[in-house]
Each structure stands twice: as C-alpha cells, then as structure tokens.
Amino acid sequence: MRQHELFVERLERLFTSEWGKLIETIEDSGIIESFQKRGIALTEVGRRFESQKYGRHMKVDFMLFNFNETIVGKVRTTLKILDVKDFLDELKEFPMFFPRYKGSYTYGAIVGIRIEEEADKFAYRNGLFVLTVGGAGMLKMLNDEKFRPIDFSRMKAQQGAV
C-alpha cells in the first residue's frame, strides 16, 4: 500500500511541476502584449490563484491586471465545450471568491493547447478571449477585431452559456 501512495505522490509532483512550467511558458509567450494590442493595457500577470469560502473553492490558472481590469484565465491541454461551460460558471462566482477585484471589469480568457468540438467558437460566442499556441510556441489570440468581451463582474448568476 505504501508503494502505491509513493507512486501517486511522485505523479502528483510531476504533474504539478509540469503544469506550472506550462503556465510559466504561457506567461512568457507574450500574453500581456496580445491583450495590449486589443487596447487592454495590462501591466501585471500572476499564476495559480486559489480561494476558499463557505466550504467551496475556486482555482484560477492565471490572472492579468491593470488598475481597473482583470482577465481571469484557464488553461486546458485539450479544450472541449464542457471546459468552457465550467469556466463560464466559475466566472459568475469569481467576485464572491475574489472580492478585491469587484470594482474592476472582469473578462475571461481560455487557453487551449488542442481544441475540440469547436470549443473555441463556443467560448467566443460566450464572450471569452480564446488563445492557443501558434507558431514558434507563441500564443495566438483567436478572437477577431469584431469581438467584444463580456464583463463577468456584472453578469447575473442566472445568465448562462448559449
């Protein structure tokens, strides 16, 4: 039994460290510049945020900030529609879990290394920024110039994905 526990612990450490490296790579791949090109003058990036309230928890892979805007980000190696739906639900609860950002515009961004089920289009239609890995390992924003993000800080809990 102890051998099994040690094996699981090693797997968990490997996954956690590799996931952290993936998030760091995304941060270093020009993500702030991608949003600055869209007129969102972000200045800070952070990773791995977690909050616990009322016996529940929320984890965020990365956040980008400036003085009045916050972009909440999720990363998926394989992005599917269910991942987008789950993230949209999480964004509705973001102000409760992270009240310090309540006064800022809050947008969602989802990064898919591989995209299935046209999840990118689903995310776009639901007001999320959509990014994937492009050439030379750089992030590529899939949203066109017509895209207008949803401000999730003002979204009512009953609003949902379409």
C-alpha positions in Angstrom: 0.0 0.0 0.0 2.8 2.5 0.9 4.4 1.9 -2.5 1.2 2.9 -4.2 1.0 6.1 -2.1 4.6 7.0 -3.0 3.9 6.4 -6.7 0.8 8.7 -6.6 2.8 11.4 -4.7 5.5 11.3 -7.4 2.9 11.5 -10.2 1.3 14.4 -8.4 4.6 16.3 -8.0 5.5 15.7 -11.7 2.1 16.9 -12.9 2.1 19.9 -10.6 5.6 21.0 -11.7 4.9 20.3 -15.4 1.7 22.2 -15.2 3.5 25.1 -13.5 6.0 25.1 -16.3 3.2 25.2 -18.9 1.6 28.2 -17.2 5.0 30.0 -16.9 5.6 29.4 -20.6 2.2 30.9 -21.4 3.0 33.9 -19.3 6.4 34.3 -21.1 4.9 34.0 -24.6 3.6 37.5 -25.0 0.2 37.1 -23.4 0.2 40.7 -22.0 1.2 42.0 -25.4 -1.7 40.1 -27.0 -4.1 42.0 -24.9 -2.3 45.3 -25.2 -2.8 45.1 -28.9 -6.5 44.9 -28.2 -6.4 48.1 -26.2 -6.4 46.5 -22.8 -3.3 48.0 -21.1 -2.4 45.1 -18.8 0.7 45.5 -16.6 0.8 42.5 -14.3 0.5 38.8 -14.6 0.2 36.2 -11.9 -0.5 32.5 -11.7 -2.1 29.9 -9.6 -4.7 31.8 -7.5 -6.9 29.9 -5.1 -9.7 31.0 -2.8 -11.8 29.1 -0.3 -15.1 30.4 1.0 -18.2 28.8 2.5 -16.7 25.3 2.2 -16.1 25.7 -1.5 -13.0 26.6 -3.5 -12.0 28.2 -6.8 -8.7 27.9 -8.6 -7.5 30.2 -11.4 -4.6 29.3 -13.6 -3.5 32.9 -14.3 -4.7 36.5 -14.0 -3.7 39.6 -15.8 -4.3 43.0 -14.3 -4.2 46.7 -14.6 -5.8 49.3 -12.3 -9.4 48.6 -13.4 -9.4 45.5 -15.5 -8.8 41.8 -14.6 -8.6 38.9 -17.0 -9.2 35.6 -15.4 -7.6 32.7 -17.2 -7.9 28.9 -17.5 -5.6 26.6 -19.4 -6.6 23.3 -20.9 -4.3 20.9 -22.8 -7.5 19.7 -24.7 -10.2 22.3 -24.7 -13.8 21.0 -25.0 -17.2 22.6 -24.8 -17.7 21.3 -21.3 -14.5 23.0 -20.2 -15.9 26.3 -21.5 -19.2 25.8 -19.7 -17.5 25.0 -16.5 -15.3 28.1 -16.8 -18.3 30.3 -17.5 -19.9 29.0 -14.3 -16.7 29.8 -12.4 -16.5 33.3 -13.8 -20.0 34.1 -12.4 -18.7 33.2 -8.9 -15.4 35.0 -9.3 -16.5 38.1 -7.5 -17.5 36.1 -4.4 -14.2 34.2 -4.3 -12.0 37.2 -5.1 -13.8 40.2 -3.7 -10.8 42.5 -4.0 -11.4 42.6 -7.8 -15.1 43.5 -7.5 -14.6 47.1 -8.7 -12.8 46.1 -11.9 -14.0 44.9 -15.2 -13.6 41.2 -15.3 -13.0 39.3 -18.5 -12.4 35.6 -19.1 -9.6 34.1 -21.2 -9.3 30.4 -22.0 -6.2 28.8 -23.5 -6.5 25.6 -25.4 -3.4 23.8 -26.5 -5.6 21.5 -28.6 -9.2 22.5 -29.4 -12.0 20.0 -30.0 -15.8 20.2 -30.6 -15.4 23.8 -31.9 -15.0 24.9 -28.3 -13.1 28.0 -29.4 -16.2 29.2 -31.3 -18.4 28.4 -28.3 -16.1 30.3 -26.0 -16.0 33.3 -28.4 -19.9 33.4 -28.6 -20.0 33.5 -24.8 -17.6 36.5 -24.5 -14.3 34.8 -23.7 -11.0 35.6 -25.1 -9.7 32.4 -26.8 -5.9 31.7 -27.2 -4.0 28.8 -28.5 -0.3 28.0 -29.2 0.7 29.4 -32.6 4.0 29.2 -34.5 7.3 29.3 -32.6 5.5 28.5 -29.3 3.9 31.9 -29.1 0.3 32.4 -28.0 -2.1 33.3 -30.7 -5.4 35.1 -29.9 -8.2 33.6 -32.0 -10.7 36.5 -31.4 -11.2 38.8 -34.4 -11.4 42.6 -34.2 -15.2 42.4 -34.0 -15.1 40.5 -30.7 -16.5 42.3 -27.6 -15.7 40.5 -24.3 -18.3 40.1 -21.6 -17.7 41.8 -18.3 -18.3 38.9 -15.9 -18.2 41.2 -12.9 -21.6 42.5 -13.9 -23.1 39.2 -15.0 -26.1 37.8 -13.2 -25.8 34.3 -11.8 -28.8 33.0 -13.9 -27.2 34.1 -17.2 -25.5 31.1 -18.9 -23.8 29.7 -21.9 -25.6 29.6 -25.2 
